[in-house]
Amino acid sequence: MDNSVIKVKDLYKIYTIGTNKVRALNGVDFTIRRGEFCCIVGTSGSGKSTLLNMLAGLEKPTKGEVVIAGEHIEKKNESQLVQFRQEHVGFIFQSYNLMPNMDAIENVAMPLIFQGVGRKERKERAIEMLKLVGLSKYMDHRPGQMSGGQQQRVGIARALVVNPEIVFADEPTGNLDSRTTMEVLKLIQKISREKNQTMVMVTHDNNLASYGDRIIRISDGKIIKITDNAKRKKEEAAAKKAAETAKKNIWDEVEETGAGEAKKTKAEEAETKGTKAEEVKIEETKEIKAEEKKEDKKSVKEN
């Protein structure tokens, strides 16, 4: 069964500047599954923000297909795109974009006005979302009375209140300190898993991107690497569980039979093998990060 909620095929965005043509996107192909937390990562000028705009229907592609929730959004006119975004998409912005004269409940409820939802239901749904993001005590606070992290939580609640199929996040932690960044990132990850919510986040930070289920690395308008992080984590967890089970079974047998040195040695070998497997995985992770740093440096030099 096809579980894809986003499909991008042969996508190009070409800008004409004077006599020059700049390829912001240069033949991009990928899919994103329903319920995935996907991170699009790249340096400044790599094309990641342009790609996000294409996915959200904020810019028209020069060529190619963008299929969101089964609909070809590249074929829609502006009024159709506005309606599509209202019905299917939520946004989390770097600068929060909250109304300063409204409290948290009113800010979260605002997108529901455009959907024609009644006042009572708007308030109920806004309160539910604010509780979800841990802001039960700040519902009557205005943005100026909240920290940056709290404001961004309001922004997340506002994106979720419309029950979107996809939430797009554009550098959502860019204005936050490191501690608050991790809190917000883990909240996004938690919501994606618990609500089976598709999240697409754009970032320049490899460390933040590592929290995604799928990592799409982009450079000079081209995708250079796609990492299925969720699959890798499942394989690692399964391997670790198998090693622990094998180790336990051998030690149980040693204890039950009162076996001698031979079986004790076998059990110790199994334990050592599991430890070595974990060490190898750590080294592989270090190599992947080193490779990503080289790619970033190369991209910076080329730009």
KANORPE-V965681 format. One record per residue. N is the residue number from 1. RES is the residue in three letters. PHI is phi in degrees with one decimal (999 if undefined). PSI is psi as a letter, one per 40 degrees, with the letter a starting at -180 (999 if undefined). Layout:
n:N res:RES phi:PHI psi:PSI
n:N res:RES phi:PHI psi:PSI
This chain:
n:1 res:MET phi:999 psi:h
n:2 res:ASP phi:-77.9 psi:h
n:3 res:ASN phi:-105.8 psi:e
n:4 res:SER phi:-78.5 psi:h
n:5 res:VAL phi:-107.9 psi:e
n:6 res:ILE phi:-130.8 psi:h
n:7 res:LYS phi:-131.0 psi:h
n:8 res:VAL phi:-120.5 psi:h
n:9 res:LYS phi:-133.9 psi:h
n:10 res:ASP phi:50.3 psi:f
n:11 res:LEU phi:-88.9 psi:h
n:12 res:TYR phi:-128.7 psi:i
n:13 res:LYS phi:-135.8 psi:h
n:14 res:ILE phi:-118.5 psi:h
n:15 res:TYR phi:-102.9 psi:h
n:16 res:THR phi:-101.8 psi:h
n:17 res:ILE phi:-118.5 psi:h
n:18 res:GLY phi:65.5 psi:b
n:19 res:THR phi:-98.0 psi:e
n:20 res:ASN phi:-99.5 psi:i
n:21 res:LYS phi:-113.9 psi:h
n:22 res:VAL phi:-107.1 psi:h
n:23 res:ARG phi:-93.5 psi:g
n:24 res:ALA phi:-69.0 psi:d
n:25 res:LEU phi:-129.4 psi:h
n:26 res:ASN phi:-129.9 psi:g
n:27 res:GLY phi:82.5 psi:g
n:28 res:VAL phi:-104.9 psi:h
n:29 res:ASP phi:-136.5 psi:h
n:30 res:PHE phi:-173.0 psi:i
n:31 res:THR phi:-131.6 psi:i
n:32 res:ILE phi:-129.0 psi:h
n:33 res:ARG phi:-82.8 psi:i
n:34 res:ARG phi:-60.7 psi:h
n:35 res:GLY phi:85.7 psi:e
n:36 res:GLU phi:-82.2 psi:i
n:37 res:PHE phi:-102.0 psi:h
n:38 res:CYS phi:-105.3 psi:h
n:39 res:CYS phi:-113.0 psi:h
n:40 res:ILE phi:-101.4 psi:h
n:41 res:VAL phi:-122.0 psi:h
n:42 res:GLY phi:-177.4 psi:i
n:43 res:THR phi:-77.2 psi:i
n:44 res:SER phi:-59.5 psi:h
n:45 res:GLY phi:85.5 psi:e
n:46 res:SER phi:-76.6 psi:d
n:47 res:GLY phi:110.1 psi:e
n:48 res:LYS phi:-66.3 psi:d
n:49 res:SER phi:-69.7 psi:d
n:50 res:THR phi:-61.9 psi:d
n:51 res:LEU phi:-62.5 psi:d
n:52 res:LEU phi:-60.8 psi:d
n:53 res:ASN phi:-62.6 psi:d
n:54 res:MET phi:-65.0 psi:d
n:55 res:LEU phi:-65.2 psi:d
n:56 res:ALA phi:-85.2 psi:e
n:57 res:GLY phi:73.9 psi:f
n:58 res:LEU phi:-86.5 psi:e
n:59 res:GLU phi:-136.0 psi:i
n:60 res:LYS phi:-87.5 psi:h
n:61 res:PRO phi:-72.9 psi:i
n:62 res:THR phi:-71.5 psi:d
n:63 res:LYS phi:-158.8 psi:i
n:64 res:GLY phi:113.4 psi:i
n:65 res:GLU phi:-120.5 psi:i
n:66 res:VAL phi:-130.6 psi:h
n:67 res:VAL phi:-107.5 psi:h
n:68 res:ILE phi:-117.8 psi:h
n:69 res:ALA phi:51.0 psi:f
n:70 res:GLY phi:83.8 psi:e
n:71 res:GLU phi:-114.9 psi:h
n:72 res:HIS phi:-78.9 psi:g
n:73 res:ILE phi:-76.3 psi:e
n:74 res:GLU phi:-69.5 psi:e
n:75 res:LYS phi:-96.8 psi:e
n:76 res:LYS phi:-86.9 psi:i
n:77 res:ASN phi:-84.7 psi:i
n:78 res:GLU phi:-63.5 psi:d
n:79 res:SER phi:-66.2 psi:d
n:80 res:GLN phi:-67.1 psi:d
n:81 res:LEU phi:-67.1 psi:d
n:82 res:VAL phi:-60.4 psi:d
n:83 res:GLN phi:-64.6 psi:d
n:84 res:PHE phi:-61.8 psi:d
n:85 res:ARG phi:-64.2 psi:d
n:86 res:GLN phi:-62.9 psi:d
n:87 res:GLU phi:-91.2 psi:d
n:88 res:HIS phi:-123.2 psi:e
n:89 res:VAL phi:-127.5 psi:i
n:90 res:GLY phi:-120.9 psi:i
n:91 res:PHE phi:-125.8 psi:h
n:92 res:ILE phi:-118.7 psi:h
n:93 res:PHE phi:-103.2 psi:i
n:94 res:GLN phi:-63.7 psi:d
n:95 res:SER phi:-96.7 psi:e
n:96 res:TYR phi:71.8 psi:d
n:97 res:ASN phi:55.8 psi:f
n:98 res:LEU phi:-93.0 psi:i
n:99 res:MET phi:-80.5 psi:h
n:100 res:PRO phi:-65.1 psi:d
n:101 res:ASN phi:-93.4 psi:e
n:102 res:MET phi:-114.6 psi:i
n:103 res:ASP phi:-80.7 psi:i
n:104 res:ALA phi:-60.0 psi:d
n:105 res:ILE phi:-60.7 psi:d
n:106 res:GLU phi:-65.1 psi:d
n:107 res:ASN phi:-63.9 psi:d
n:108 res:VAL phi:-68.9 psi:d
n:109 res:ALA phi:-75.1 psi:e
n:110 res:MET phi:-54.1 psi:d
n:111 res:PRO phi:-60.8 psi:d
n:112 res:LEU phi:-72.7 psi:d
n:113 res:ILE phi:-60.2 psi:d
n:114 res:PHE phi:-71.5 psi:e
n:115 res:GLN phi:-93.3 psi:e
n:116 res:GLY phi:77.0 psi:f
n:117 res:VAL phi:-77.4 psi:h
n:118 res:GLY phi:-66.6 psi:i
n:119 res:ARG phi:-58.8 psi:d
n:120 res:LYS phi:-61.4 psi:d
n:121 res:GLU phi:-67.0 psi:d
n:122 res:ARG phi:-57.8 psi:d
n:123 res:LYS phi:-65.7 psi:d
n:124 res:GLU phi:-61.3 psi:d
n:125 res:ARG phi:-69.3 psi:d
n:126 res:ALA phi:-64.7 psi:d
n:127 res:ILE phi:-62.8 psi:d
n:128 res:GLU phi:-58.8 psi:d
n:129 res:MET phi:-69.8 psi:d
n:130 res:LEU phi:-66.0 psi:d
n:131 res:LYS phi:-65.0 psi:d
n:132 res:LEU phi:-59.8 psi:d
n:133 res:VAL phi:-94.1 psi:e
n:134 res:GLY phi:80.5 psi:f
n:135 res:LEU phi:-118.6 psi:f
n:136 res:SER phi:-56.5 psi:d
n:137 res:LYS phi:-87.2 psi:e
n:138 res:TYR phi:-122.0 psi:e
n:139 res:MET phi:-64.7 psi:d
n:140 res:ASP phi:-97.2 psi:e
n:141 res:HIS phi:-85.5 psi:i
n:142 res:ARG phi:-91.7 psi:i
n:143 res:PRO phi:-50.5 psi:d
n:144 res:GLY phi:-65.6 psi:e
n:145 res:GLN phi:-98.7 psi:e
n:146 res:MET phi:-121.2 psi:i
n:147 res:SER phi:-73.6 psi:i
n:148 res:GLY phi:-60.2 psi:d
n:149 res:GLY phi:-64.3 psi:d
n:150 res:GLN phi:-67.0 psi:d
n:151 res:GLN phi:-62.9 psi:d
n:152 res:GLN phi:-70.2 psi:d
n:153 res:ARG phi:-64.4 psi:d
n:154 res:VAL phi:-62.1 psi:d
n:155 res:GLY phi:-61.2 psi:d
n:156 res:ILE phi:-66.7 psi:d
n:157 res:ALA phi:-60.6 psi:d
n:158 res:ARG phi:-63.7 psi:d
n:159 res:ALA phi:-66.9 psi:d
n:160 res:LEU phi:-86.3 psi:d
n:161 res:VAL phi:-63.9 psi:d
n:162 res:VAL phi:-88.1 psi:e
n:163 res:ASN phi:51.8 psi:f
n:164 res:PRO phi:-74.7 psi:i
n:165 res:GLU phi:-73.9 psi:d
n:166 res:ILE phi:-137.6 psi:i
n:167 res:VAL phi:-115.1 psi:h
n:168 res:PHE phi:-101.1 psi:h
n:169 res:ALA phi:-123.7 psi:h
n:170 res:ASP phi:-101.8 psi:h
n:171 res:GLU phi:45.1 psi:f
n:172 res:PRO phi:-66.5 psi:e
n:173 res:THR phi:-109.1 psi:e
n:174 res:GLY phi:-61.2 psi:d
n:175 res:ASN phi:-103.4 psi:e
n:176 res:LEU phi:-111.9 psi:i
n:177 res:ASP phi:-73.1 psi:i
n:178 res:SER phi:-62.1 psi:d
n:179 res:ARG phi:-66.4 psi:d
n:180 res:THR phi:-67.3 psi:d
n:181 res:THR phi:-56.0 psi:d
n:182 res:MET phi:-66.7 psi:d
n:183 res:GLU phi:-63.2 psi:d
n:184 res:VAL phi:-67.5 psi:d
n:185 res:LEU phi:-62.6 psi:d
n:186 res:LYS phi:-66.2 psi:d
n:187 res:LEU phi:-65.6 psi:d
n:188 res:ILE phi:-60.4 psi:d
n:189 res:GLN phi:-61.8 psi:d
n:190 res:LYS phi:-63.5 psi:d
n:191 res:ILE phi:-63.1 psi:d
n:192 res:SER phi:-57.7 psi:d
n:193 res:ARG phi:-74.5 psi:d
n:194 res:GLU phi:-74.3 psi:d
n:195 res:LYS phi:-99.5 psi:e
n:196 res:ASN phi:52.7 psi:f
n:197 res:GLN phi:-94.1 psi:h
n:198 res:THR phi:-72.9 psi:h
n:199 res:MET phi:-123.0 psi:h
n:200 res:VAL phi:-123.3 psi:h
n:201 res:MET phi:-115.7 psi:h
n:202 res:VAL phi:-97.8 psi:h
n:203 res:THR phi:-152.2 psi:i
n:204 res:HIS phi:-100.4 psi:e
n:205 res:ASP phi:-99.2 psi:h
n:206 res:ASN phi:-62.6 psi:d
n:207 res:ASN phi:-65.1 psi:d
n:208 res:LEU phi:-65.3 psi:d
n:209 res:ALA phi:-63.0 psi:d
n:210 res:SER phi:-64.5 psi:e
n:211 res:TYR phi:-82.9 psi:e
n:212 res:GLY phi:-76.6 psi:i
n:213 res:ASP phi:-74.6 psi:d
n:214 res:ARG phi:-131.9 psi:h
n:215 res:ILE phi:-116.7 psi:h
n:216 res:ILE phi:-108.3 psi:h
n:217 res:ARG phi:-96.7 psi:h
n:218 res:ILE phi:-124.5 psi:i
n:219 res:SER phi:-149.0 psi:h
n:220 res:ASP phi:51.4 psi:f
n:221 res:GLY phi:78.0 psi:e
n:222 res:LYS phi:-123.2 psi:i
n:223 res:ILE phi:-80.1 psi:h
n:224 res:ILE phi:-102.1 psi:e
n:225 res:LYS phi:-165.9 psi:h
n:226 res:ILE phi:-124.2 psi:h
n:227 res:THR phi:-112.0 psi:h
n:228 res:ASP phi:-87.6 psi:g
n:229 res:ASN phi:-65.6 psi:d
n:230 res:ALA phi:-63.0 psi:d
n:231 res:LYS phi:-63.7 psi:d
n:232 res:ARG phi:-63.9 psi:d
n:233 res:LYS phi:-66.7 psi:d
n:234 res:LYS phi:-64.4 psi:d
n:235 res:GLU phi:-63.9 psi:d
n:236 res:GLU phi:-63.9 psi:d
n:237 res:ALA phi:-64.7 psi:d
n:238 res:ALA phi:-65.8 psi:d
n:239 res:ALA phi:-64.9 psi:d
n:240 res:LYS phi:-66.0 psi:d
n:241 res:LYS phi:-64.7 psi:d
n:242 res:ALA phi:-63.1 psi:d
n:243 res:ALA phi:-65.3 psi:d
n:244 res:GLU phi:-66.3 psi:d
n:245 res:THR phi:-65.0 psi:d
n:246 res:ALA phi:-62.2 psi:d
n:247 res:LYS phi:-62.6 psi:d
n:248 res:LYS phi:-64.4 psi:d
n:249 res:ASN phi:-60.6 psi:d
n:250 res:ILE phi:-66.8 psi:d
n:251 res:TRP phi:-67.1 psi:d
n:252 res:ASP phi:-60.9 psi:d
n:253 res:GLU phi:-65.3 psi:d
n:254 res:VAL phi:-61.8 psi:d
n:255 res:GLU phi:-69.6 psi:d
n:256 res:GLU phi:-67.8 psi:d
n:257 res:THR phi:-95.0 psi:e
n:258 res:GLY phi:60.6 psi:f
n:259 res:ALA phi:-63.1 psi:i
n:260 res:GLY phi:-83.5 psi:a
n:261 res:GLU phi:-62.1 psi:d
n:262 res:ALA phi:-59.8 psi:d
n:263 res:LYS phi:-74.1 psi:d
n:264 res:LYS phi:-62.9 psi:d
n:265 res:THR phi:-64.1 psi:d
n:266 res:LYS phi:-62.5 psi:d
n:267 res:ALA phi:-64.3 psi:d
n:268 res:GLU phi:-64.5 psi:d
n:269 res:GLU phi:-65.2 psi:d
n:270 res:ALA phi:-62.0 psi:d
n:271 res:GLU phi:-64.4 psi:d
n:272 res:THR phi:-63.9 psi:d
n:273 res:LYS phi:-61.3 psi:d
n:274 res:GLY phi:-62.8 psi:d
n:275 res:THR phi:-64.6 psi:d
n:276 res:LYS phi:-64.7 psi:d
n:277 res:ALA phi:-60.8 psi:d
n:278 res:GLU phi:-66.2 psi:d
n:279 res:GLU phi:-64.2 psi:d
n:280 res:VAL phi:-62.3 psi:d
n:281 res:LYS phi:-63.6 psi:d
n:282 res:ILE phi:-62.1 psi:d
n:283 res:GLU phi:-64.3 psi:d
n:284 res:GLU phi:-62.3 psi:d
n:285 res:THR phi:-62.5 psi:d
n:286 res:LYS phi:-61.2 psi:d
n:287 res:GLU phi:-64.8 psi:d
n:288 res:ILE phi:-62.4 psi:d
n:289 res:LYS phi:-65.8 psi:d
n:290 res:ALA phi:-65.1 psi:d
n:291 res:GLU phi:-64.8 psi:d
n:292 res:GLU phi:-65.0 psi:d
n:293 res:LYS phi:-64.0 psi:d
n:294 res:LYS phi:-61.4 psi:d
n:295 res:GLU phi:-64.7 psi:d
n:296 res:ASP phi:-62.6 psi:d
n:297 res:LYS phi:-62.9 psi:d
n:298 res:LYS phi:-62.4 psi:d
n:299 res:SER phi:-64.6 psi:d
n:300 res:VAL phi:-62.0 psi:d
n:301 res:LYS phi:-62.1 psi:d
n:302 res:GLU phi:-67.1 psi:d
n:303 res:ASN phi:-80.2 psi:999
